[in-house]
Amino acid sequence: MRVVLGEADDPDGGVQHGALLRAFAMAALGKEGDVAATRAALVEAVGPARSGQAARIVASFDGINRVADATGIRLDDGARVRPLIEELRLETWLTE
């Protein structure tokens, strides 16, 4: 989660091109960066097929979140999940 939030010591998070994948996802979601530039960098780094796969994954997760929001589903307030939500400031991050 620290990688997703851009707070990890290793920006790749142990994933090849992880920082670039994060940058693309954030740009595609309108959170930060230029989507055209990050898409071009991603295509250059991993090729068109893998960058297309990354785009499909981002779109799928965004779609799932939009459905959850539209139906009123919020992050779980269960005792096991709440400390992680608070530590990573997920409620704030997801609603920005």
N, C-alpha and C positions, 0 to 999 in steps of 0.2 A: 504494500500500500504506500510505503514511503516513495517508491519509484513513481507510482501513479500521481502522487501529490507533488512530485518534483523536489523531494526533500532527501533523497537517498544519497549515501556516500558514493555509491557506484551508480551513476545515472543510467547505465544499461541494465542494472539489476540482474546481471548474470545471463541476460538474453542478448544474443547477437543483434545489433542495431536497436536495442531496447530504447535508448534515448530518442532515436529518430522515430520509432513507432509511437512513443508517447507524444512527441511533438506533433506527429500527424494526427493522432486521435484528438489532441487538444485543439488543434486548428480546425479539424473537421467539425468539432462540436461548438466552434465559435468561442472557445474559452481563451485562447491566446495564439498568436502567430498567424501567418498567411498560409491558407490551405493550399493554394496553387504552388507556392514555393516549397512547402514541406512535401507535397505530393510528388513534385519533380525530383526532390532529393531522395525520396523513398524509392521511386522508380529506378533512379540511377543506382542506388545501393543494393536493392533486392530484385529488381526486374519487374516487368509489368504484371506478371501472373501473381507474384507474392504481394505486390502492392495492392492489387485488386482484391486479394483475399483479406488483407488488412482493412480495406475500405468496407468490405462486407461485414466484417466482425464489428467495426465501429458502428455501422448503421444498424446492425442487429441489436446490439446492446442499447443504443440510443432509442430504438423503437420499443424495446422492452420497458425501458425507464419511462417513456412517454405514456405507454399503456398503464403502467402502475400509477403514475401521477394522475392520469385522467380518471382512474377508478378510485382514487383516494388512498391507495396503499402507501404507507410511509415506512421508513426504516424501522425494523423490529426494535421494540423497547425492551426485549427480554434481557434478563440479568446477565446472561453470558455475552451478549453482543454490545450492550450499552457502553461498557468501558472502552472498547475498541472504537466505537463511533465517536466518543468524546475525545479520546486521545488523538485521533487523526482528524478531528474537526469535520467529519463527513457531512453532517447536516448542513453546515454552512457551505462547504465546498460544492455539494450537489445542487444547492439552490442558487448559487451565484450566476 
